[in-house]
């Protein structure tokens, strides 16, 4: 575990520096979100609190370090040959992997939703902003269902809810065209 910690720290710093150099810290603006900040009050002579934030590259570095430590813990517990503890740690690794993949799916979908909104609103039509918002909401709803499916949270409920929503929209469109032509 100690060796894995030092290797993890090295890899985390390497990943952080690589991501910083390629401009990964601008990910929030690319996704159309505000950059999160947290306020830490440091008691000194000045009365203004200082604002400290972790960059997205540092957060990814921390995630890499935690991942390396989890896999090292899994290997260490496997060496101890305690089946219950091995199953517990491997379950934690699997759940965290699913959550991470769900977050990646949601982030890509959020980027695509904002991209679609910007493309639609750049057309300059009178209704472009409304259509852009409708497209953004539809894409975010679809991606949310996909992310929940990826995480594995009540996949039957997600499938049923999404299917019922699409069915209700189809029935509403059919009724509107049917009554409109009459």
C-alpha positions in Angstrom: 0.0 0.0 0.0 2.9 2.4 0.8 4.5 1.7 -2.6 1.1 2.2 -4.3 0.7 5.5 -2.5 3.9 6.9 -3.8 3.4 5.6 -7.3 -0.2 7.0 -7.1 1.1 10.4 -6.0 3.6 10.4 -8.9 0.9 9.3 -11.5 -1.6 11.8 -10.1 0.9 14.7 -10.4 1.7 13.5 -13.9 -1.9 13.4 -14.9 -2.6 16.8 -13.4 0.3 18.4 -15.2 -0.6 16.8 -18.6 -4.3 17.8 -18.2 -3.3 21.4 -17.2 -1.0 21.7 -20.2 -3.7 20.6 -22.7 -6.3 23.1 -21.2 -8.5 20.7 -19.3 -9.1 23.4 -16.6 -11.5 25.1 -19.0 -13.9 22.1 -18.9 -16.6 24.0 -17.0 -16.8 26.8 -19.6 -16.9 24.2 -22.4 -19.8 22.4 -20.6 -21.6 25.7 -20.1 -21.3 25.7 -16.3 -19.9 28.2 -13.8 -16.6 27.5 -12.3 -17.3 26.2 -8.8 -15.6 28.1 -5.9 -15.5 27.5 -2.2 -14.7 30.1 0.4 -12.2 29.4 3.2 -12.0 31.9 5.9 -8.4 32.3 7.2 -8.3 34.2 10.5 -5.7 36.9 9.9 -5.5 40.7 10.1 -7.5 41.1 6.9 -11.3 40.7 7.1 -11.8 39.5 3.5 -12.0 35.7 3.1 -9.7 34.2 0.6 -11.1 32.1 -2.2 -9.4 28.8 -3.0 -10.4 26.3 -5.6 -9.2 23.1 -6.9 -8.8 23.0 -10.6 -10.5 20.2 -12.6 -7.0 18.8 -13.4 -6.3 18.5 -9.7 -9.6 16.8 -9.1 -8.8 14.3 -11.9 -5.4 13.7 -10.2 -7.1 13.0 -6.9 -9.5 10.6 -8.6 -6.5 8.8 -10.2 -4.7 8.6 -6.8 -7.9 7.2 -5.2 -8.3 4.7 -8.0 -4.7 3.4 -7.7 -5.1 3.1 -3.9 -8.4 1.2 -4.3 -6.8 -1.3 -6.7 -3.8 -1.6 -4.3 -6.1 -2.2 -1.4 -7.9 -4.8 -3.5 -4.6 -6.6 -4.1 -3.6 -6.3 -0.5 -6.9 -7.7 0.8 -6.6 -10.5 -1.8 -3.2 -11.4 -0.5 -4.7 -11.6 3.1 -7.1 -14.2 1.7 -10.2 -13.0 3.5 -13.1 -13.6 1.1 -15.6 -11.3 2.7 -13.2 -8.4 2.8 -12.1 -9.1 -0.8 -15.8 -9.1 -1.9 -16.4 -5.8 -0.1 -13.5 -4.0 -1.6 -14.1 -5.3 -5.1 -17.8 -4.2 -4.8 -16.6 -0.7 -3.8 -14.3 -0.6 -6.8 -17.1 -1.7 -9.2 -19.6 0.8 -7.8 -17.1 3.7 -8.0 -16.3 2.7 -11.6 -19.9 2.7 -12.5 -20.4 6.1 -10.9 -17.4 7.5 -12.7 -18.5 6.2 -16.1 -22.0 7.6 -15.5 -20.5 11.0 -14.7 -18.5 10.9 -17.9 -21.6 10.0 -19.9 -23.5 12.9 -18.3 -20.6 15.4 -18.9 -20.4 14.4 -22.6 -24.2 14.8 -22.9 -24.1 18.2 -21.2 -21.5 19.3 -23.6 -23.5 18.1 -26.6 -26.7 19.8 -25.2 -24.9 23.1 -24.9 -23.4 22.7 -28.3 -26.8 22.0 -29.8 -28.3 25.1 -28.0 -25.5 27.3 -29.3 -25.9 26.0 -32.9 -29.6 26.5 -32.9 -29.6 30.0 -31.3 -26.9 31.1 -33.8 -29.4 30.7 -36.7 -30.9 34.1 -35.7 -34.6 33.1 -36.1 -37.3 34.5 -33.8 -38.0 31.2 -32.1 -34.4 30.0 -32.1 -33.9 30.5 -28.4 -37.0 28.5 -27.5 -36.1 25.7 -29.9 -32.6 25.7 -28.5 -33.9 25.3 -24.9 -36.2 22.5 -26.0 -33.4 20.7 -27.7 -31.1 21.3 -24.7 -33.7 19.9 -22.2 -34.5 16.9 -24.5 -30.8 16.0 -24.8 -30.2 16.4 -21.0 -33.2 14.2 -20.3 -31.9 11.5 -22.6 -28.4 11.7 -21.3 -29.6 11.6 -17.7 -31.4 8.4 -18.4 -28.3 7.0 -20.1 -26.1 8.0 -17.1 -28.5 6.5 -14.6 -28.6 3.3 -16.7 -24.8 3.3 -16.8 -24.6 3.7 -13.0 -27.1 0.9 -12.6 -29.5 2.8 -10.4 -32.9 1.1 -10.7 -32.4 0.4 -14.4 -35.9 -1.0 -14.8 -37.5 2.1 -13.4 -35.3 4.3 -15.6 -36.3 2.3 -18.7 -40.0 2.3 -17.8 -40.0 6.1 -17.0 -38.2 7.0 -20.2 -40.4 4.7 -22.3 -43.6 6.1 -20.7 -42.4 9.7 -21.3 -41.6 9.0 -25.0 -45.0 7.2 -25.3 -46.8 10.1 -23.8 -45.1 12.6 -26.1 -46.0 10.3 -29.1 -49.7 10.1 -28.1 -49.8 13.9 -27.6 -48.4 14.5 -31.0 -50.8 12.0 -32.6 -53.8 13.6 -30.9 -52.7 17.1 -31.9 -52.3 16.1 -35.5 -55.5 14.1 -35.5 -57.6 16.8 -33.9 -55.8 19.5 -35.9 -56.7 17.9 -39.3 -60.3 17.5 -38.3 
